[in-house]
C-alpha cells in the first residue's frame, strides 16, 4: 500500500477495524466511485448531522 501526502486542510483520523469489515467497506466505496476516505467522511457527516438535528450535540 502506498501512502501519498495530499495537500488538504482536513484533519486526519486513524482507526482499527477488522479485515473483513475493511474489505466490505472498500467494495461499498468502489460501488459509489469514491475513495474509502471520502466514503467514510460522508457517512460520518450523516451521523453528525442527524445528532445535531436531534439536539444530541
NORFEN-V612899 format. One record per residue. N is the residue number from 1. SS is DSSP state (@ for helix, = for strand, . for the rest). OMEGA is omega as a letter, one per 20 degrees, with the letter a starting at -180 (NA if undefined). D_LAST is the distance of its C-alpha to the last C-alpha in whole Angstrom. Layout:
# NORFEN-V612899
n: (N:N)
ss: (SS:SS)
omega: (OMEGA:OMEGA)
d_last: (D_LAST:D_LAST)
This chain:
# NORFEN-V612899
n: (1:2:3:4:5:6:7:8:9:10:11:12:13:14:15:16:17:18:19:20:21:22:23:24:25:26:27:28:29:30:31:32:33:34:35:36:37:38:39:40:41:42:43:44:45:46:47:48:49:50:51:52:53:54:55:56:57)
ss: (.:.:.:.:.:.:.:.:.:.:.:.:.:.:.:.:.:.:@:@:@:@:@:@:@:@:@:@:@:@:@:.:.:.:.:@:@:@:@:@:@:@:@:@:@:@:@:@:@:@:@:@:@:.:.:.:.)
omega: (r:r:a:r:a:r:a:r:a:r:r:r:r:r:r:r:r:a:a:r:r:a:r:r:r:r:r:r:a:r:r:a:a:r:r:r:a:r:r:r:r:r:r:r:r:a:r:r:r:r:r:r:a:r:a:r:NA)
d_last: (36:36:34:34:32:31:30:26:24:21:20:21:20:22:22:25:25:28:31:31:28:28:31:29:27:29:31:28:27:31:31:29:31:28:28:26:23:23:22:20:18:18:17:14:13:13:11:8:9:9:6:5:8:8:5:4:0)
